Amino acid sequence: MVTWITSERLVPYPDAVAEMEARVAKITAGTASEAIWLLEHPPLYTAGPSARPEDLTDPERFEVFATKRGGQYTYHGPGQRVAYVMLDLNTRGRDLRQFVIGIEDWVIATLAEFNVVGERRAGRVGVWVVRPEKAPNPDGSPREDKIAAVGLKMRKWVSFHGLSINVEPELSHFDGIVPCGIKEHGVTSLVDLGLPVTMGDLDDALKRTFGRVFGG
């Protein structure tokens, strides 16, 4: 049984990491259920183990936190739904690659609830949307913008960290980094796509689609 937790206030990043680590320890010990924590952070950047210093283009803009989750630089802030996923892969199958695919499938299914076609791309973790209404890239390929990021950490086959979906964040806040080290593509949100989606709408969709991918 998965417990859903929703925080209404903005949660400081160090507090969230401490809470996740405590929950993961309890899940590992068998004293707490799996959990998905839905929250928003104050504006901040996180730097994964593979983050390159040159990709932090405005280091004074927001506080930067080193993080052990996979990936490079990521922005978090109000208007972006963060879903921290604390699931026990000891009981769900110890297949990290398939788990990441499952997280992306969950995001794609959630976006489909709003008639948004989310897609994965080889070599690019996360979920993308094609923007045919925008000018194509210099090589003629369609413009693609990132709408969701994925970054996970495992401890004794229990996951933490998770995903973020842009509902209505201030997109200019992404300008202080090269998101996930990818310069060739932009960032979008549900509201930027012209959809009046609220955080509550997204939460409901996340809960509806979770079981289709991961079961209860």
N, C-alpha and C positions, 0 to 999 in steps of 0.2 A: 504494500500500500504506500503510495506516494503522498506526502504531505505538501500542500501548497501554502506558501507563505507570501504575503504581500506587504511591503512597507510603503506607507503613504508619505513619509518624510524622505528627504534626500539623505542617503547613507554615506558617510565618509568612507573612502576606499579602505583605509587600514582596518576600520571596524568591520567592514564586510569580509575581508580576508580572515580576520580573527574568528568571526562567527562561522564562516565556512569550515575552517580547519577544526574548530571544536565539534561541529556537526559530523564531519567526516570521521573524526576519531570515535564518536559515539556509534555511527553506522558500522564502522569496522568492528567495534566491540559488541555489536548486537543490542545496544541499548537505545537506539533511536531509529526511526523509519527513514527511508529515502525521502529526499525533499527537493522541491524546486522553489527558489526564492526569487520573487519578482520585485524589482526595485529600480530606483534612479539614483545616480550619483551627482554631486556637485560637478561643475566643469573641471576636468582633469585629463591628463594623458597618462597612459601606462606603457611601459617599455618591456616587452618580452625578451627572452634570452638572446634572440637573434636580431634585436633592434640595432640599427646602425646610427652612430651619432649624427651623421650628416642628414638623417631623415627627421631630426628634431629641428625644424627650421625657425621656430620662435620659442626658444627655451624659457623666456621670461613670461610667457603668456599665462600659462596655468601651471599648477604644481604637477610634477612628474613623479610617478611611482614605478619603481622597478617591480616586476611581477614574474612569477615562475610559470605562469600559463604559457602555452605555446604562442608563437607569433612575434610580431615586431611592435611598432607603435600603433596605439589605438586611442581614440578619444571617447570619453564617456561624459555625459552631462544631462541636464534636464531635457525632457522630451524624447529621450531614448530609453526604451525598455530593455533593461538588463535582466536576463534570466540565468541565475546561477543554478547549475544542474548537479545535484549530489545523488548520484545513482550508483548502485552496487553491481559492478560488472561480474563479480563472483557468481551472482545468480542470473545475470543476463547474458553471459557469454563473454569470455575474455578476448575480445576482438576489437582492438582500439580503432583500427581503420574502419571497420563496419560501424562502430559507435559514432565516429565523426560523420560518416555518411548519413547515419540516422539523425543526427542533430541537424544537418543541412536539409534532409528530407522533411523534418518537422517544421523548419522555417519555411520551406517551399510550400508545404501544405497550409501553413498559417496564412501566408501571403495570398494563396489561391482563394481563401475565404473572402478576400476583397477584390477578386478578379485581377490580381497582380501576378504576372508570370515571373517567378524567381527561378534562376538557373545557376548551376555550379559551373565552374571553369577549371580545366586542368591547370595545375600549378598555381591556382589562386584559391585559398581557403575562404569560405564565406559564400554569400549568395548575392547574385547580380541581376540587374534588370536591363534589358536592351532599351535604348532611347532613340527610336527612329525619327522622332520629331526634332532631334538635335543634329547639328552638322556632323558628318562622319569624321572619323579619325583621318590623319594625313594619308594613311595607306588605303583609305576607302572603306575600311571595315566600320560597322555600325558602332556608335558610341554606346558604352556600357557604364552604368553607375552602380556602386556598391550600396546595398540597402541593409545588409546584415553581416556582422563579423562573428567569427567563431574562434575561441581560444580555450583550450582545456588543459587540465592537470589531473594526473592520476596519483593516488596514494593507496597502495595495497589493493589496487583494482577498484577503488571507489573514486568517482569523478568529482571534480569541483571546478570552479570558474564556469564558463559556459558560452553564452551567446548574447549578442545585443542586436536589436532591431530599431531602426530609426523611424520613429513615429512623427515627431515634429521638433527635432533639435535645431539649434542654431547652426546651420551648415557651415557658416564661415568659421566656426570654431575648429573645424577640421584643417583649416589652412596652416595651422602652426606645426603640422607634421606631414610626412608622406605616409598616408594611412596604409599600414601593412606593407610598406616599402614599394607600393605600386604607383608610379607617376603617370601612367598612360590613361588612367580612368578616374572618373569622379565619384562623388558620393551623393546619394539621394535619400529621400524619406517618403513615407506614405503621403504626407501632406504636400510635399514637393511634387509628387505625382498627380496632385489634384484631388486627393481622396480625403474627405473630412473625418478621418479615423481618430478616435480618442484612445487614450491609454487603456481605458476599461474595455473598449471594443477589442483591442489587440489581446488583452489578457483573456477575454472570453474565447477568442479564436485559438490561442495557445492551449487552453485547457481542452477545447473540443478536439483538437487534432493530435494531442499528445498520445492518446491511447491508440490511435491508428498506426503510429510508428513504433511505440515502445510497449504497448499494453498498459495495464493498470499502474 
